[in-house]
Amino acid sequence: MTVLISRRDSGPLARWWYSIDWQILGAVFLLMVLGVVFSLAASPPVAERIGLDSFHFFRRHVIFLFPAVAIFLGLTFLSGRGVRRAALIVYGAGLVLMLAALVIGPEIKGAKRWVNLGFMSLQPSEFVKPAFIVLAAWLLAQSRRALDEGPGNGMMPGMADPLQGRVMALMAWGLYGLFVLLLVAQPDMGQTILITAVWGGMLYLLGLRWRYILMLGGVLLVAAGMAYLTFSHVRARVHRFLNPPELPPGARDQMDFALEALRNGGLLGAGPGGGWANRYLPDAHTDFLFAAIGEEFGFVALMTILGVVAFIALRLLMRAMQLKDPFRRLAVAGLAMLFGLQAFINMGVNVQLLPAKGMTLPFVSYGGSSLMAMSFAMGLALALLRQDVERPRGSRRAGQAAWAGA
């Protein structure tokens, strides 16, 4: 590849080659490959139990992987302006589809979160999450710039700078409020908590005073209490987590089977297809895939997944803190928190550290919406980490050093 792309080439492919973060790119592809392997091992029992062909979920996982890879790689070529435009389009379209889901979407487990597109069912909120983070990051960065730089910053002539900053901040809060309102209406309390946690983290990185962060936390606690009182399925999950019911002898629920699967796996697992407990896990291919992996591939496989996930999240955060542009810094950090927290919630549910929330393990669990939406998020993050500089002079390592320090 290095022979095909000359160091003297100034085309977009050469600039991409020398500016992409290869470590994150490789780690994401590694998770995708692991997702295919683990889907092949864990999904056949689920498909057979509900009367489908054994490899139904595996085939669909592989099919979804092609557009996911295309989305991921294609977005990495975008400039900062292109990233904002893509986020704006996806955010607007996603909100429209979320509204459509409330009106015409099927009700699944007491919630309306999906839109049937014929060839697949789409969960629009998965795509709105990364789009919201990018747009909110831009508005917050513009707000801080207007407040810090004062008159003469060249933004929105005719508007007083302090007023401009407050308007931008209110617009960011408006995007958050609108998104959360639709999530609660579905209802989807897991995603509400996730996006609120990311939003709070972005505000903290922006330098918002602690009392406002604590106020946001208080609002979240009040909202969680209202959800507990309003939605029966939320109340049931909390009760199951805090006070597991006494089941008849021999009877087990999904959380019991998940823990049993993890215990059965040991260090190296029972081998592909050798699991017992995951045959009784209704969501062994999605929400509880982590437990199914533990039974068939063991503790080593679980630590491998955890290590790759932690590497991606931490490297994104470290690279974000090196960026001088406030917008890129906030957006990349927000996307890193989204990725890391979603993975943590999924793993936490599997080991009973958290109540069940119906959240997938990024790039590993089955689900077209989740796979393509997280590819969208990571593509945006890698695009924002790239710098639009002239072609590097000299070696590839020198070019990467110049990019990293830009």
C-alpha positions as CSV (number, residue, x, y, z in Angstrom):
1,M,0.0,0.0,0.0
2,T,2.9,2.4,0.8
3,V,4.2,1.7,-2.7
4,L,0.8,2.6,-4.3
5,I,0.5,5.9,-2.4
6,S,3.5,8.1,-3.1
7,R,4.8,10.5,-0.6
8,R,4.7,13.1,-3.3
9,D,1.0,12.6,-3.9
10,S,-1.2,15.4,-2.7
11,G,-4.6,13.7,-3.5
12,P,-7.3,13.0,-0.9
13,L,-6.4,9.4,-0.5
14,A,-2.7,10.3,0.3
15,R,-3.8,12.9,2.8
16,W,-6.2,10.4,4.4
17,W,-3.5,7.8,4.5
18,Y,-1.1,10.0,6.4
19,S,-3.6,11.6,8.7
20,I,-5.8,8.7,9.8
21,D,-5.3,7.2,13.3
22,W,-4.4,3.7,12.3
23,Q,-4.5,2.4,15.8
24,I,-8.2,3.3,16.3
25,L,-9.0,2.2,12.8
26,G,-7.4,-1.2,13.4
27,A,-9.1,-1.6,16.8
28,V,-12.5,-0.9,15.4
29,F,-12.0,-3.5,12.6
30,L,-10.8,-6.0,15.2
31,L,-14.1,-5.5,17.1
32,M,-16.0,-6.0,13.9
33,V,-14.2,-9.3,13.2
34,L,-14.8,-10.5,16.7
35,G,-18.4,-9.6,16.4
36,V,-18.7,-11.9,13.3
37,V,-16.9,-14.8,15.1
38,F,-19.0,-14.5,18.2
39,S,-22.2,-14.2,16.3
40,L,-21.5,-17.4,14.5
41,A,-21.0,-19.2,17.8
42,A,-23.8,-17.7,19.9
43,S,-26.7,-16.9,17.5
44,P,-27.6,-20.4,16.1
45,P,-29.3,-21.6,19.4
46,V,-31.4,-18.4,19.5
47,A,-32.5,-18.8,15.9
48,E,-33.3,-22.5,16.3
49,R,-35.3,-21.8,19.5
50,I,-37.7,-19.4,17.7
51,G,-38.0,-21.5,14.6
52,L,-35.6,-19.8,12.2
53,D,-32.7,-21.2,10.2
54,S,-29.6,-21.7,12.4
55,F,-27.5,-19.1,10.7
56,H,-30.3,-16.5,10.2
57,F,-28.8,-14.0,12.6
58,F,-25.3,-14.7,11.5
59,R,-26.1,-14.0,7.9
60,R,-27.9,-10.8,8.7
61,H,-25.0,-9.7,10.9
62,V,-22.6,-10.2,8.0
63,I,-25.0,-8.4,5.6
64,F,-25.2,-5.4,7.9
65,L,-21.5,-5.3,8.2
66,F,-21.0,-4.2,4.6
67,P,-22.9,-0.9,4.8
68,A,-21.4,-0.4,8.3
69,V,-17.9,-0.6,6.9
70,A,-18.8,1.7,4.0
71,I,-20.3,4.3,6.4
72,F,-17.3,4.0,8.7
73,L,-14.6,4.4,6.1
74,G,-16.5,6.9,4.0
75,L,-17.1,9.3,6.9
76,T,-13.3,9.4,7.8
77,F,-12.7,11.3,4.6
78,L,-14.9,14.3,5.7
79,S,-13.6,17.6,6.7
80,G,-14.8,19.3,9.9
81,R,-17.5,21.2,8.0
82,G,-18.6,17.9,6.3
83,V,-18.9,16.2,9.6
84,R,-21.2,19.0,10.9
85,R,-23.3,18.8,7.8
86,A,-23.6,15.0,8.0
87,A,-24.6,15.3,11.7
88,L,-27.2,18.0,11.0
89,I,-28.8,15.8,8.3
90,V,-28.9,12.7,10.4
91,Y,-30.1,14.5,13.5
92,G,-33.0,16.1,11.6
93,A,-34.0,12.9,9.7
94,G,-33.6,10.8,12.9
95,L,-36.0,13.0,14.9
96,V,-38.6,12.7,12.1
97,L,-38.2,8.9,12.2
98,M,-38.5,8.9,16.0
99,L,-41.7,10.8,15.7
100,A,-42.9,8.3,13.0
101,A,-42.0,5.4,15.3
102,L,-44.3,6.9,18.0
103,V,-47.2,7.1,15.5
104,I,-46.8,4.0,13.2
105,G,-44.0,2.0,14.8
106,P,-44.6,-1.5,16.2
107,E,-44.8,-1.8,20.0
108,I,-42.1,-4.1,21.2
109,K,-41.8,-4.9,25.0
110,G,-44.0,-1.9,25.8
111,A,-41.9,0.6,23.7
112,K,-42.2,2.2,20.3
113,R,-38.6,2.7,19.1
114,W,-38.5,1.1,15.7
115,V,-39.5,2.0,12.1
116,N,-40.1,-0.8,9.6
117,L,-38.3,0.0,6.3
118,G,-39.3,-3.2,4.6
119,F,-35.8,-4.7,4.3
120,M,-35.0,-4.0,7.9
121,S,-36.2,-2.4,11.1
122,L,-34.4,0.8,12.1
123,Q,-34.0,2.3,15.5
124,P,-33.5,6.0,14.7
125,S,-32.4,7.0,18.2
126,E,-29.1,5.1,17.7
127,F,-28.2,7.4,14.8
128,V,-29.4,10.6,16.6
129,K,-27.0,10.0,19.5
130,P,-23.7,10.7,17.7
131,A,-25.3,13.3,15.5
132,F,-26.5,15.2,18.6
133,I,-23.1,15.0,20.2
134,V,-21.4,16.6,17.1
135,L,-24.0,19.4,16.8
136,A,-24.0,20.1,20.5
137,A,-20.2,20.2,20.6
138,W,-20.2,22.8,17.8
139,L,-22.8,25.0,19.4
140,L,-21.1,24.8,22.8
141,A,-17.7,25.6,21.2
142,Q,-19.2,28.6,19.3
143,S,-20.9,29.8,22.5
144,R,-17.6,29.7,24.5
145,R,-15.8,31.4,21.6
146,A,-18.4,34.2,21.5
147,L,-18.2,34.7,25.3
148,D,-14.4,34.5,25.6
149,E,-13.3,36.5,22.5
150,G,-15.6,39.4,22.8
151,P,-16.4,41.8,20.0
152,G,-14.7,41.4,16.7
153,N,-14.7,37.6,16.5
154,G,-16.3,37.6,13.1
155,M,-19.4,35.6,14.1
156,M,-22.9,36.7,13.3
157,P,-22.4,40.4,12.7
158,G,-24.9,42.7,14.4
159,M,-25.5,40.5,17.4
160,A,-23.8,41.3,20.7
161,D,-21.3,38.7,21.6
162,P,-22.5,37.8,25.1
163,L,-26.0,37.4,23.7
164,Q,-24.7,35.3,20.8
165,G,-23.0,33.0,23.2
166,R,-26.1,32.5,25.3
167,V,-28.2,31.9,22.2
168,M,-25.8,29.2,21.1
169,A,-25.8,27.6,24.5
170,L,-29.6,27.6,24.6
171,M,-29.7,26.0,21.1
172,A,-27.4,23.2,22.4
173,W,-29.7,22.7,25.4
174,G,-32.7,22.7,23.0
175,L,-31.2,19.9,20.9
176,Y,-30.7,17.9,24.1
177,G,-34.2,18.6,25.4
178,L,-35.9,17.7,22.2
179,F,-33.9,14.4,21.9
180,V,-34.5,13.4,25.5
181,L,-38.2,14.3,25.2
182,L,-38.6,11.9,22.3
183,L,-36.6,9.2,24.1
184,V,-38.8,9.4,27.2
185,A,-41.9,9.3,25.0
186,Q,-40.9,6.0,23.4
187,P,-40.0,5.2,26.4
188,D,-36.2,4.4,26.4
189,M,-34.8,5.2,29.8
190,G,-31.5,3.5,29.1
191,Q,-30.7,5.7,26.2
192,T,-31.9,8.7,28.1
193,I,-29.5,8.0,30.9
194,L,-26.7,7.3,28.5
195,I,-27.1,10.5,26.5
196,T,-27.5,12.6,29.6
197,A,-24.3,11.2,31.1
198,V,-22.4,12.1,27.9
199,W,-24.0,15.6,27.8
200,G,-22.9,16.1,31.4
201,G,-19.4,15.0,30.5
202,M,-19.2,17.5,27.6
203,L,-20.4,20.3,29.8
204,Y,-17.7,19.4,32.3
205,L,-15.0,19.5,29.6
206,L,-16.4,22.8,28.5
207,G,-15.6,24.2,31.9
208,L,-19.2,24.5,33.3
209,R,-19.3,25.1,37.0
210,W,-19.8,22.1,39.2
211,R,-23.1,23.4,40.6
212,Y,-24.6,23.3,37.1
213,I,-23.3,19.7,36.6
214,L,-24.8,18.8,40.0
215,M,-28.1,20.4,39.0
216,L,-28.2,18.3,35.8
217,G,-27.5,15.2,37.9
218,G,-30.4,16.2,40.2
219,V,-32.7,16.6,37.2
220,L,-31.6,13.2,36.0
221,L,-32.4,11.6,39.4
222,V,-35.9,13.2,39.4
223,A,-36.5,11.9,35.9
224,A,-35.4,8.5,36.9
225,G,-37.8,8.6,39.8
226,M,-40.6,9.6,37.6
227,A,-39.8,6.8,35.2
228,Y,-39.8,4.4,38.1
229,L,-43.3,5.6,39.1
230,T,-44.7,5.9,35.6
231,F,-43.4,2.9,33.6
232,S,-44.1,-0.6,34.9
233,H,-41.3,-2.3,33.0
234,V,-38.8,0.1,34.5
235,R,-40.2,-0.6,38.0
236,A,-40.0,-4.3,37.4
237,R,-36.3,-4.2,36.3
238,V,-35.3,-2.1,39.3
239,H,-37.1,-4.5,41.6
240,R,-35.5,-7.5,39.9
241,F,-32.1,-5.9,40.3
242,L,-32.4,-4.8,44.0
243,N,-34.5,-7.7,45.2
244,P,-34.2,-10.8,42.9
245,P,-37.5,-12.8,43.1
246,E,-37.6,-16.3,44.6
247,L,-38.3,-18.6,41.7
248,P,-39.7,-22.1,42.0
249,P,-37.1,-24.9,42.2
250,G,-35.3,-25.3,38.9
251,A,-36.8,-22.1,37.5
252,R,-34.4,-19.3,36.2
253,D,-34.7,-16.0,34.5
254,Q,-32.5,-14.4,31.9
255,M,-30.1,-12.8,34.5
256,D,-29.6,-16.1,36.2
257,F,-28.7,-17.8,32.9
258,A,-26.3,-15.0,32.1
259,L,-24.4,-15.5,35.4
260,E,-24.5,-19.2,34.9
261,A,-23.0,-18.8,31.5
262,L,-20.1,-16.7,32.9
263,R,-19.5,-19.2,35.6
264,N,-19.4,-22.1,33.2
265,G,-16.9,-20.5,30.9
266,G,-13.9,-20.5,33.2
267,L,-10.6,-19.4,31.7
268,L,-10.9,-20.7,28.1
269,G,-14.6,-21.5,27.8
270,A,-16.4,-24.6,26.6
271,G,-15.6,-24.0,23.0
272,P,-17.7,-22.7,20.0
273,G,-21.2,-24.3,20.3
274,G,-20.3,-25.9,23.6
275,G,-22.3,-23.5,25.8
276,W,-25.3,-24.7,27.8
277,A,-26.7,-21.7,29.6
278,N,-26.7,-19.4,26.6
279,R,-29.1,-21.8,24.8
280,Y,-31.7,-20.5,27.2
281,L,-30.8,-16.8,27.0
282,P,-33.5,-15.1,24.9
283,D,-31.1,-12.3,23.9
284,A,-27.8,-14.3,23.7
285,H,-27.1,-12.7,20.3
286,T,-27.7,-9.1,21.4
287,D,-27.9,-7.7,24.9
288,F,-26.5,-10.8,26.6
289,L,-23.9,-11.8,24.0
290,F,-21.1,-10.9,26.5
291,A,-22.3,-13.7,28.8
292,A,-22.6,-16.1,25.8
293,I,-19.0,-15.3,24.8
294,G,-17.9,-15.9,28.4
295,E,-19.3,-19.4,28.4
296,E,-18.0,-20.5,25.0
297,F,-14.7,-18.6,24.8
298,G,-13.9,-18.0,28.5
299,F,-12.5,-15.2,30.6
300,V,-9.6,-14.6,28.1
301,A,-12.1,-13.6,25.4
302,L,-14.0,-11.3,27.7
303,M,-10.8,-9.5,28.7
304,T,-9.8,-9.2,25.1
305,I,-13.1,-7.5,24.3
306,L,-12.7,-5.3,27.4
307,G,-9.2,-4.4,26.4
308,V,-10.0,-3.4,22.9
309,V,-13.0,-1.3,24.0
310,A,-11.0,0.4,26.7
311,F,-8.2,1.1,24.2
312,I,-10.5,2.7,21.7
313,A,-12.3,4.9,24.3
314,L,-9.1,6.0,26.1
315,R,-7.2,6.7,22.9
316,L,-10.1,8.8,21.5
317,L,-10.1,10.8,24.8
318,M,-6.3,11.2,24.8
319,R,-6.3,12.4,21.2
320,A,-9.2,14.7,21.8
321,M,-7.4,16.4,24.6
322,Q,-4.5,17.2,22.2
323,L,-6.8,19.0,19.8
324,K,-6.6,22.8,19.9
325,D,-10.0,23.3,18.2
326,P,-12.7,23.4,21.0
327,F,-15.3,21.9,18.6
328,R,-13.2,18.9,17.6
329,R,-12.1,18.4,21.2
330,L,-15.6,18.4,22.6
331,A,-17.1,16.3,19.8
332,V,-14.4,13.6,19.8
333,A,-14.5,13.4,23.6
334,G,-18.3,13.1,23.5
335,L,-18.2,10.3,20.9
336,A,-15.6,8.5,23.0
337,M,-17.8,8.7,26.1
338,L,-20.8,7.5,24.1
339,F,-18.8,4.4,22.9
340,G,-17.2,3.7,26.2
341,L,-20.3,4.2,28.4
342,Q,-22.6,2.1,26.1
343,A,-20.1,-0.8,26.2
344,F,-19.7,-0.4,30.0
345,I,-23.5,-0.5,30.5
346,N,-23.9,-3.7,28.4
347,M,-21.1,-5.5,30.2
348,G,-22.4,-4.2,33.6
349,V,-25.8,-5.7,32.9
350,N,-24.3,-9.0,31.9
351,V,-22.5,-9.3,35.2
352,Q,-25.4,-7.9,37.2
353,L,-23.7,-4.7,38.2
354,L,-26.6,-2.8,36.6
355,P,-30.3,-3.4,35.9
356,A,-31.2,-4.7,32.5
357,K,-31.3,-1.9,30.0
358,G,-31.5,-3.4,26.5
359,M,-28.3,-1.9,25.2
360,T,-26.0,-3.6,22.7
361,L,-22.2,-4.1,22.9
362,P,-20.8,-1.8,20.2
363,F,-19.6,-3.6,17.0
364,V,-20.1,-7.1,18.6
365,S,-23.8,-7.6,19.4
366,Y,-26.2,-8.4,16.6
367,G,-28.3,-5.5,15.3
368,G,-28.2,-3.5,12.1
369,S,-29.1,-0.2,13.7
370,S,-26.5,-0.5,16.4
371,L,-23.7,-1.6,14.1
372,M,-24.3,1.1,11.5
373,A,-24.9,3.8,14.0
374,M,-21.7,3.1,16.0
375,S,-19.8,2.9,12.7
376,F,-21.3,6.4,12.0
377,A,-20.1,7.6,15.4
378,M,-16.5,6.2,15.0
379,G,-16.3,7.5,11.4
380,L,-17.2,11.0,12.6
381,A,-14.6,10.7,15.4
382,L,-11.8,9.7,13.1
383,A,-12.7,12.4,10.6
384,L,-12.5,15.0,13.4
385,L,-9.1,13.7,14.5
386,R,-7.6,14.2,11.0
387,Q,-6.1,17.5,10.2
388,D,-6.6,19.1,6.8
389,V,-2.9,19.7,6.1
390,E,-0.7,19.6,3.0
391,R,0.8,16.3,2.0
392,P,3.6,15.2,4.4
393,R,7.2,15.7,3.4
394,G,9.5,12.8,4.1
395,S,8.6,9.5,5.8
396,R,5.2,8.3,6.8
397,R,6.2,8.5,10.5
398,A,7.3,12.2,10.1
399,G,4.0,12.9,8.4
400,Q,2.1,11.3,11.2
401,A,4.1,13.3,13.8
402,A,3.3,16.5,12.0
403,W,-0.4,15.6,11.9
404,A,-0.5,14.7,15.6
405,G,1.1,17.9,16.6
406,A,-1.0,20.2,14.4
